Amino acid sequence: MLKHIAVRLRKFHHGQLAFDLNNSTVINAAIEKRDPALKNLVEGLINRGLEYTVDGCDLYWFQIDDDHPISHYAPLNEVEVVFESDWFEQKKESFRHMSGLRYFDASAGLAEEFKIKDQSRKIGYQLDSAA
């Protein structure tokens, strides 16, 4: 199942290592830079209180493929947001015909679907020292 996931990492390449350890395949990375709707969704999350950096860990977006349900990732401390890619594509289809401010409002408004985690929390993930 394809998923979009935003994770907190000290270094970008830690994402690939962590997903490999989790038997997940990274399909796309830094996808918010290429998808205007996702970029607007991120802006909506920031407007609701999402911080770019928490406990020295920046926010990185990936699209991954694996057999884990969303419920596997959602409670993980490093994960800010996770959703099925199909859900996002369906939502985008509903406002694809819009432009300008209407498009921004529709895509940024998707942020209301997500709970913002405590932005003062400690992340504290551990990877092999070789990372």
Backbone as CSV, one residue per row, in Angstrom:
resi,resn,N_x,N_y,N_z,CA_x,CA_y,CA_z,C_x,C_y,C_z
1,MET,0.845,-1.176,0.000,0.000,0.000,0.000,0.889,1.238,0.000
2,LEU,0.598,2.159,-0.918,1.339,3.410,-1.001,0.856,4.381,0.067
3,LYS,1.819,5.049,0.691,1.512,6.021,1.739,2.366,7.258,1.558
4,HIS,1.828,8.391,1.960,2.595,9.620,2.138,2.891,9.695,3.633
5,ILE,4.129,10.028,3.960,4.499,10.068,5.372,5.493,11.204,5.609
6,ALA,5.243,11.964,6.649,6.148,13.041,7.063,6.810,12.601,8.356
7,VAL,8.138,12.538,8.319,8.882,12.060,9.488,9.922,13.088,9.909
8,ARG,10.224,13.056,11.193,11.246,13.927,11.780,12.564,13.167,11.794
9,LEU,13.581,13.781,11.179,14.897,13.146,11.083,15.994,14.174,11.302
10,ARG,17.110,13.714,11.852,18.263,14.596,11.978,18.948,14.775,10.625
11,LYS,18.932,13.731,9.798,19.528,13.775,8.457,18.594,13.074,7.490
12,PHE,18.500,13.609,6.295,17.584,13.076,5.287,17.787,11.584,5.039
13,HIS,19.044,11.158,4.909,19.312,9.751,4.569,18.902,8.781,5.680
14,HIS,18.640,9.268,6.865,18.143,8.391,7.933,16.774,7.820,7.568
15,GLY,16.017,8.546,6.759,14.716,8.047,6.319,14.858,6.763,5.526
16,GLN,15.760,6.755,4.554,15.970,5.546,3.740,16.396,4.379,4.623
17,LEU,17.308,4.620,5.552,17.760,3.562,6.465,16.608,3.016,7.303
18,ALA,15.822,3.919,7.866,14.711,3.498,8.729,13.661,2.721,7.940
19,PHE,13.338,3.190,6.742,12.341,2.476,5.944,12.867,1.118,5.494
20,ASP,14.151,1.026,5.176,14.741,-0.272,4.837,14.616,-1.247,6.007
21,LEU,14.913,-0.758,7.212,14.803,-1.603,8.403,13.365,-2.038,8.663
22,ASN,12.411,-1.263,8.180,10.990,-1.519,8.394,10.367,-2.295,7.222
23,ASN,11.227,-2.781,6.321,10.765,-3.498,5.121,9.819,-2.659,4.274
24,SER,10.143,-1.390,4.146,9.367,-0.458,3.331,10.239,0.036,2.189
25,THR,9.629,0.294,1.056,10.343,0.803,-0.108,10.016,2.277,-0.286
26,VAL,11.054,3.104,-0.393,10.848,4.521,-0.664,10.611,4.668,-2.161
27,ILE,9.445,5.166,-2.512,9.071,5.390,-3.909,9.479,6.790,-4.343
28,ASN,9.217,7.776,-3.507,9.549,9.183,-3.762,10.008,9.827,-2.468
29,ALA,10.913,10.760,-2.602,11.371,11.534,-1.448,11.253,13.016,-1.786
30,ALA,11.118,13.830,-0.762,10.967,15.279,-0.928,9.819,15.596,-1.879
31,ILE,8.746,14.845,-1.763,7.630,14.969,-2.703,6.862,16.273,-2.550
32,GLU,6.970,16.919,-1.412,6.273,18.192,-1.220,6.848,19.282,-2.121
33,LYS,8.037,19.069,-2.642,8.658,20.054,-3.531,8.110,19.954,-4.957
34,ARG,7.510,18.796,-5.301,7.029,18.582,-6.659,5.510,18.519,-6.776
35,ASP,4.815,18.473,-5.662,3.360,18.334,-5.691,2.740,19.578,-5.067
36,PRO,2.147,20.458,-5.871,1.585,21.703,-5.331,0.523,21.471,-4.256
37,ALA,-0.301,20.449,-4.429,-1.344,20.183,-3.425,-0.716,19.777,-2.096
38,LEU,0.329,18.968,-2.145,1.002,18.566,-0.907,1.721,19.758,-0.284
39,LYS,2.329,20.581,-1.109,2.982,21.789,-0.596,1.973,22.664,0.140
40,ASN,0.769,22.796,-0.420,-0.276,23.585,0.229,-0.778,22.909,1.504
41,LEU,-0.887,21.596,1.485,-1.274,20.848,2.692,-0.260,21.108,3.801
42,VAL,1.017,21.068,3.472,2.064,21.352,4.458,1.896,22.764,5.009
43,GLU,1.602,23.715,4.135,1.373,25.097,4.577,0.189,25.161,5.545
44,GLY,-0.858,24.403,5.234,-2.009,24.339,6.128,-1.646,23.763,7.488
45,LEU,-0.790,22.743,7.491,-0.330,22.152,8.753,0.506,23.157,9.551
46,ILE,1.358,23.888,8.854,2.182,24.906,9.521,1.293,25.992,10.115
47,ASN,0.270,26.389,9.378,-0.667,27.398,9.897,-1.413,26.909,11.131
48,ARG,-1.532,25.595,11.276,-2.207,25.024,12.445,-1.238,24.729,13.592
49,GLY,0.054,25.002,13.407,0.999,24.847,14.509,2.122,23.863,14.282
50,LEU,2.177,23.217,13.143,3.271,22.295,12.858,4.560,23.091,12.688
51,GLU,5.594,22.678,13.390,6.905,23.327,13.297,7.767,22.585,12.290
52,TYR,8.640,23.328,11.608,9.547,22.676,10.662,10.582,21.824,11.398
53,THR,11.079,22.317,12.542,12.092,21.590,13.312,11.579,21.347,14.727
54,VAL,11.711,20.101,15.173,11.349,19.712,16.533,12.512,18.888,17.088
55,ASP,13.035,19.296,18.231,14.121,18.580,18.899,15.300,18.310,17.955
56,GLY,15.644,19.296,17.141,16.776,19.168,16.227,16.507,18.282,15.017
57,CYS,15.265,17.874,14.837,14.897,17.014,13.708,13.980,17.781,12.761
58,ASP,14.378,17.818,11.496,13.587,18.490,10.478,12.507,17.556,9.951
59,LEU,11.573,18.128,9.217,10.458,17.380,8.662,10.770,17.001,7.220
60,TYR,10.664,15.711,6.911,10.909,15.199,5.565,9.713,14.367,5.115
61,TRP,9.330,14.556,3.856,8.192,13.845,3.275,8.669,12.744,2.338
62,PHE,8.047,11.587,2.459,8.345,10.441,1.605,7.034,9.825,1.124
63,GLN,7.115,9.146,0.001,6.057,8.228,-0.389,6.683,6.851,-0.302
64,ILE,6.043,5.968,0.455,6.587,4.633,0.673,5.565,3.584,0.266
65,ASP,6.071,2.391,0.063,5.207,1.256,-0.253,5.583,0.116,0.690
66,ASP,4.573,-0.417,1.371,4.769,-1.572,2.240,3.413,-2.156,2.612
67,ASP,3.442,-3.187,3.421,2.198,-3.847,3.832,1.679,-3.365,5.182
68,HIS,2.369,-2.428,5.811,1.937,-1.929,7.119,0.721,-1.015,6.971
69,PRO,-0.239,-1.131,7.884,-1.371,-0.197,7.857,-0.942,1.174,8.384
70,ILE,-1.755,2.159,8.115,-1.504,3.516,8.623,-1.342,3.486,10.139
71,SER,-2.122,2.645,10.795,-2.087,2.565,12.262,-0.730,2.103,12.789
72,HIS,0.088,1.492,11.963,1.445,1.097,12.366,2.328,2.337,12.543
73,TYR,2.158,3.317,11.664,3.026,4.494,11.660,2.525,5.643,12.524
74,ALA,1.223,5.845,12.564,0.655,7.022,13.221,1.156,7.250,14.645
75,PRO,1.271,6.218,15.491,1.704,6.492,16.861,3.221,6.681,17.036
76,LEU,4.009,6.433,16.008,5.458,6.566,16.140,5.838,8.023,16.377
77,ASN,6.697,8.256,17.316,7.094,9.594,17.717,7.700,10.398,16.566
78,GLU,8.428,9.736,15.681,9.085,10.434,14.574,8.107,10.824,13.468
79,VAL,6.950,10.212,13.451,5.982,10.433,12.376,5.033,11.569,12.757
80,GLU,4.990,12.589,11.911,4.051,13.697,12.126,2.719,13.416,11.448
81,VAL,2.775,12.981,10.201,1.567,12.778,9.407,1.777,11.556,8.521
82,VAL,0.721,10.751,8.385,0.764,9.622,7.452,-0.639,9.408,6.911
83,PHE,-0.716,9.157,5.619,-2.013,8.879,5.000,-1.791,8.069,3.729
84,GLU,-2.840,7.378,3.308,-2.762,6.578,2.097,-2.675,7.496,0.883
85,SER,-1.795,7.166,-0.021,-1.625,7.961,-1.229,-2.905,7.988,-2.060
86,ASP,-3.648,6.891,-2.084,-4.909,6.855,-2.836,-5.915,7.867,-2.285
87,TRP,-5.975,7.987,-0.957,-6.868,8.974,-0.331,-6.508,10.373,-0.832
88,PHE,-5.217,10.681,-0.841,-4.756,11.996,-1.253,-5.077,12.247,-2.728
89,GLU,-4.876,11.259,-3.577,-5.184,11.415,-5.000,-6.679,11.668,-5.209
90,GLN,-7.519,10.988,-4.449,-8.965,11.218,-4.557,-9.328,12.637,-4.129
91,LYS,-8.719,13.099,-3.051,-8.970,14.462,-2.586,-8.516,15.480,-3.636
92,LYS,-7.331,15.256,-4.210,-6.817,16.176,-5.225,-7.734,16.214,-6.445
93,GLU,-8.281,15.080,-6.791,-9.186,15.017,-7.940,-10.408,15.915,-7.729
94,SER,-10.852,16.034,-6.477,-12.044,16.828,-6.180,-11.824,18.333,-6.360
95,PHE,-10.567,18.791,-6.339,-10.328,20.228,-6.532,-9.328,20.515,-7.659
96,ARG,-9.056,19.518,-8.473,-8.106,19.673,-9.582,-8.533,20.788,-10.561
97,HIS,-9.826,21.000,-10.736,-10.347,22.000,-11.669,-10.226,23.433,-11.136
98,MET,-9.900,23.581,-9.874,-9.805,24.914,-9.260,-8.453,25.551,-9.572
99,SER,-8.390,26.851,-9.374,-7.120,27.542,-9.552,-6.979,28.631,-8.498
100,GLY,-5.770,29.139,-8.398,-5.498,30.265,-7.509,-5.832,29.994,-6.059
101,LEU,-6.477,30.967,-5.453,-6.797,30.906,-4.028,-7.747,29.755,-3.701
102,ARG,-8.659,29.460,-4.596,-9.585,28.347,-4.349,-8.819,27.023,-4.263
103,TYR,-7.853,26.826,-5.161,-7.039,25.609,-5.136,-6.223,25.544,-3.840
104,PHE,-5.611,26.665,-3.483,-4.827,26.704,-2.247,-5.705,26.381,-1.042
105,ASP,-6.845,27.033,-0.932,-7.730,26.813,0.213,-8.185,25.356,0.300
106,ALA,-8.509,24.758,-0.839,-8.965,23.363,-0.839,-7.845,22.413,-0.420
107,SER,-6.655,22.607,-0.971,-5.557,21.698,-0.640,-4.995,21.972,0.753
108,ALA,-4.851,23.227,1.134,-4.376,23.546,2.483,-5.409,23.125,3.525
109,GLY,-6.680,23.172,3.148,-7.753,22.783,4.062,-7.718,21.317,4.467
110,LEU,-7.030,20.501,3.694,-6.894,19.083,4.067,-6.158,18.924,5.396
111,ALA,-5.426,19.948,5.801,-4.691,19.899,7.073,-5.640,19.694,8.251
112,GLU,-6.889,20.091,8.082,-7.877,19.928,9.150,-8.146,18.457,9.464
113,GLU,-7.777,17.577,8.558,-8.003,16.133,8.734,-7.027,15.509,9.738
114,PHE,-5.980,16.251,10.105,-4.900,15.679,10.908,-4.736,16.382,12.244
115,LYS,-4.396,15.595,13.234,-4.099,16.119,14.566,-2.617,16.493,14.595
116,ILE,-2.335,17.673,15.102,-0.945,18.112,15.243,-0.412,17.557,16.560
117,LYS,0.692,16.838,16.479,1.321,16.291,17.689,2.001,17.419,18.472
118,ASP,2.337,17.133,19.720,3.039,18.083,20.582,4.362,18.472,19.911
119,GLN,4.507,19.731,19.591,5.691,20.204,18.879,6.863,20.517,19.811
120,SER,6.696,20.291,21.098,7.812,20.470,22.038,8.340,19.124,22.521
121,ARG,7.861,18.034,21.923,8.274,16.694,22.361,9.716,16.396,21.943
122,LYS,10.295,15.429,22.620,11.620,14.912,22.263,11.420,13.828,21.202
123,ILE,12.246,13.830,20.187,12.151,12.827,19.135,12.982,11.612,19.515
124,GLY,14.273,11.792,19.697,15.140,10.756,20.267,15.147,9.409,19.570
125,TYR,15.156,9.365,18.238,15.239,8.059,17.569,16.680,7.575,17.564
126,GLN,16.864,6.295,17.375,18.183,5.696,17.351,18.356,4.900,16.064
127,LEU,19.476,5.077,15.402,19.860,4.258,14.259,21.270,3.746,14.498
128,ASP,21.661,2.768,13.735,23.021,2.226,13.809,24.021,3.373,13.756
129,SER,25.066,3.296,14.522,26.057,4.375,14.598,26.731,4.627,13.262
130,ALA,26.659,3.671,12.324,27.246,3.854,11.005,26.456,4.863,10.181
131,ALA,25.229,5.147,10.584,24.391,6.084,9.836,24.894,7.470,10.034
